[in-house]
Amino acid sequence: MKTEFSNVARQYAQALLEFATAAGGGNDETVLTDLEAINKVVAGVPEFDVVLGHPNVPGAEKKKILVELFSGKISDLTQRLLELLADKRRITLLRYIEGEYKTLLNERRNLVDARLTSAESLDDKAVAGIKSTLTTQLGKEIKLDVKVDPSLLGGAVLRIGDQVIDGSLRGKLQALEKTLLSV
C-alpha cells in the first residue's frame, strides 16, 4: 500500500534520478549508495533520527548538521538533495526517497529485486536454476537475495516486490489451521 509519504518521495526520487542520469558517469548508482549510507547512519543513531524528525528543531539547524556530517563524503547531487529537504522541512522523507529511487533505478535497468527464503541452504546450481526460471518468466533480470530460515520447516518463500509466493511447510500448516478453525 502506497502512503502519502511514498507518493511525495517518488516525485523527489524521479527528479533526483533525472539529474543523476543527466550527469552521467554512473552518478545514478553513486546517488543510491549515498542514500543507503545516509539512511544507515540515521537509523543507526536513534537520537539523530529524533533530531532530524523533531518539528521544533529549525530547518537551518538540521541543514547545518547534515552538511557537517556528510560534506565531502557524498556526491554533490546528494548533498544538494539533503539541503533542499532540510530547507523544505521534509528530511524525514529520506528513507522513502531511497526506496522509491531504488525502485525507479531498477525499472530503468529492467531489474527486479527478489528474496528467496528457504528452510535449508541451497546449492549454487539450485539458486541459478531458480534465478534462470524467474528471469524467463518475468522477462527481467533478477537480483536474488537468498536467505535461510529454519523456522519455515521445509520449502521456501519467494518475495518479488509486493508479491509473495509461500511454498513453505509452515505456510501450508498455517493455511490448514485457518481452514480447520473456520469450520
N, C-alpha and C positions, 0 to 999 in steps of 0.2 A: 504494500500500500504506500503510495506516494504521499508525503507530507508537504505542507506549505513550505517548510524549510528546504526540502529537496527540489521543489519547483524553482525557488529563488536561486538556490545553489547551482542548479542546472544552467541558468542564464549566465551566472558568473563563470561556470566551467566552460560553457560554449565560447564565450568571449576570450577566456584565457587560452583555450586550445587554438582558436583562430590566430591569436597573437603569437603563440609558441610555434605554430606551423609556419606562419609567415616569416618568422625569424630564421627558421631552418636549422640545419646543423644538429639535429637530434634534440633540439630545445624542448620538444614536446615530452620526451622521456625524462629530461632533466627536471622539468616542472613537476612531473608526477613524483619523482624521487624526492624533490624538495617538500612537496605537500605531505608525503608519507612521513618524512623525518620531522617536520614541524608538528604534525599531529601526534607522533610518538612522544616527542618532548612534552607537549601539553598534557597528554594522557598520563605520562609517567610522573608528573608532579601535580598532584591534585590541587595544591594551593595556587599554582599558576593558572590552572583551568578556572578556579573560582575568581581570581582577579580579572581574568580576561572576560568572564561572563557577567561580572558584577555591574549592575547599571549605575552605581554611584562612583565608579572609577571613570574619570573623564577619558574620552577617546584619545586625546593628546597624550595622556599618561600611558595608555595601552600601546599607542604607536611608538612612544619612546622606548618602552620595554622591549617591544618586538624588534625594533631597529637595532638596539644594543645587543640583543641576544643573537639575532640571525644575520646581521650585516657581515657581508663577506663570506658567509657560509652557504648562501643560497643564490640562485640566479637573480639578476636584476628584475626580471619579469615577476618572479615570485615575491620579491621584496616589495615591488610596487603594488602587488595584489594585497599583501599584508597591510600596507599603509592605507590603501583605499578602504579595506574592510574596517580598519580602526577608525578612519575618518567618518565612515557611514554607520558606525556602531553595529557592525554585522560580523564581528570577529568570530562569534560563535558558529558561524556557517562553515568554518574551515573544514571540519570533518565531513560535512555533507558535500562540500565542493570537491574534496578529494575523491569521494565515491563517484560522484557524477562525472568528474574529469576522467577517471579511470574507465568508466563505462563508455563515455564518448570516444576516448582514445582507442579502446578495444573495438568499438563499432567501426571506426575508421580503418583499423588494421584487419578487420574481418576475423577477430579473435574472440573466443569465448572462454571465460574462466569457469572451471568446474571443480568440484571437490568430490572425491570418491573416498568414502569411509568404509573400511571393511573390518570384519571381525578378526581376521588373521592377515599377516603381511603377505602381499602379493609379489610374485617374482616379476622381473623386468619384462619378460615375454607376455605375461598376462596383462600388465599395465599397458604395454604397447598395443596389444590387441584391442583392449577397451578404447584406448585413445583413437586408434585407427577406425573402429566402428563408429564412434561418436563423430569423428571428422567426416566420414562418409554420410552419416545420417543428417547431420546439421549443415553440411556444406561450408563449414568454417573451421579454421584452425583452433585446436583445443589446447588450452593451458590447464593441465590436470594436476591438481594438488591431491596427493594420496596420503591418507591418514589411517591409523589402525586404532580401533576402539573395541576391545574385547567384550564390552557390555552389550554389543549387538548380538552376541551368542553365535551367530552364523550369518552368512550372506554379506550384503553390502548396501550402502545408501549412497545414491548419486544426487548431487545438487548442481543444477545448472541454472544460474540466475535465481529466479523465484520458483523454479520447478524442482520438485523433489520426487525421486523415484526410490521408494523404500522396498528393497528386496531382502531386508534383514529378518532373521528369525524373531528377534524382539518385536519388530514392527508387525509381523504376522500374528504373533501371540497377543499383542495389544488389540489388534483388529478383531481377533477371535473373542477375546474377553469382552470387548464392546458389544459384539453381536450377541453373545450369551447373556449379558446383563440387560440387553434391551428386550429380551423375550419375556 
